[in-house]
């Protein structure tokens, strides 16, 4: 018995030591709101900052430290316990000695005292603050995720191995005409029965493939970029395919526009690359046709054949110019002009083009401000639009050309100007176009005409000329309602210089001396023949070195140097600068078949520089030479 009595205190001490080492507060308290605490372990100091003695000395200490928002709930839970063995477990906040709130889990059981028979709570209070903070952060994270799903234009979905939807969420569902969860329980094969590409991706994902794909949905005219992925368990077995789809409709459309622009640029570069040699060849062909056509004694069959050759050559040269135009690489020679004058000049020509069954009406603003543009290119724009209008009115109709002054505030253009502009409007009463066709009209080689009836370059050329001139163009149309094109060009404050033009059929010649510098012998010969026919004295040089030799060896005055821009050894501009140091009174006229990119590098598009684009005919050459010689 003595040994047993000695062992009991030792066991009790070990039990007490074990309790005091637990990372929690152990306690024993009488039941009821204000029941005194008979025991509280020293851990209360570490967790709440109170000493065990202070806590046990005040029967209301616990009640005062419970968070007011939690107190009634906790008391109500405690009052449910009435018998020995009842279990009490709850979570609440306790205010620590320093004022901070500590989340705790209170886990206790009702026990009855052997001595008094009273019910006591014997329990353990565990600090769960970090757990609660983590739980709160998880809740906030889930809320942020849900907010993202609810606001971002995405679709989250999942379906099982049978293709039955188990998840459908995200704001992007609105774009599909669906609500969150609407398709849950439905088959993916039924939902996307009219989207074969999507169903193909479904089969790939069900086969275990993880991939990104573009999913067009024709029924809603939207395009989604989707991540398809199989969901697997820990053993690697595939469970419900999951996916995230993002609406990329606008991005895809922009990429398509970019590709079209890149195609334009590529075609423009191609045209620019071949333009010089092609224009030289066309110049030779047209020159010889003109020379042969002027010979006496030539029969009508031969003359007709030459006329057909000329027509084909002009069309070929025009095709190159159109390629350059919509590639925005053609040579523009802008000047301050009044669009009313250009419309008036081109009206007679347009009347012949569109035919007698189409009424041509002009409404020209009486006080139209000027623009800076290449008048020949503006004529080309009007001609192309008129031809399109004619084809849209096979039974006849009205073609209306209007001019007006426009401010940004007044503009009704679909692409309104950001500064004062002049609007050129071309309208027809033809069969019109639907919205789909309207989206593509300025694309190269796009045409609604039958095969062989159009190249698809007309409106692309118009677009290139207008944009290269610093303007904007838009079109409006509807089936059966005709079509209207609106072109805005920046206004110029400078008035149009009044000039007296020589009648088209009359070109003055002269007796001045002209030096031709051209490395293409056939073109040089034709140019010499043309100039000699107009009375000029001509010197020929096949390269820069030969030209300088002639300049040094010729005692008489050389009135004009007509030189190609790009030549081996030295550019035409460098040659002219060299000659002008020797003969400062000499005039210079450049001729070229290159595009403006190359010409900018050689500084021949600067103000005051005279330029003759290739190919040119006899009258164009004579007119430009006379203009250069007479320039002050």
Order of alpha helices (4+ residues) and beta strands (2+ residues): alpha-beta-beta-alpha-alpha-alpha-alpha-beta-beta-beta-alpha-beta-beta-alpha-alpha-beta-beta-beta-alpha-alpha-beta-alpha-beta-beta-alpha-beta-beta-alpha-alpha-beta-beta-beta-alpha-beta-alpha-beta-alpha-beta-alpha-beta-alpha
